[in-house]
Amino acid sequence: MAWKNWKVSGFAALFALAVLCGVRAEDVKPTDEGKGADFKGKTVEMKDKCEFAILLEFASDKEVIATTKGTKETDVHLFVYDENKKEVGKDTSPGPKCEVKFTPTKAGKYKLLVRNSGGTNKVTLEVKVAK
């Protein structure tokens, strides 16, 4: 009987992991981090094939540069979406470093999505807004 309970617990844990890490980019629930100009950066320990997202508010007509860097050589991708879920920029080049430059055409909240594959990595997302 204990063997069946262990198997059920193991399957439940694997299912939860698959659900958390297998969510489509559009479905990742972002955390609201406030104004982009005040954002100090965020570092996340990421597992293979996992992603995280944040919301930042930007003023219009000021260039934004979003970058990632990782402590290991995994494949990190960075995507930026506007309030209408339209992609405004992305960097899908190989490696842990990404850079996306964009200039919001209107003030509002933008979703920055970071995706990691190729192993675990400690990934830092930073944002710079032109003055």
Secondary structure as UniProt FT lines:
FT   HELIX           2..21
FT   HELIX           25..27
FT   STRAND          31..35
FT   HELIX           36..38
FT   STRAND          42..46
FT   TURN            48..49
FT   STRAND          50..58
FT   TURN            60..61
FT   STRAND          64..70
FT   STRAND          75..81
FT   TURN            83..84
FT   STRAND          87..91
FT   STRAND          98..102
FT   STRAND          108..117
FT   STRAND          121..129
//
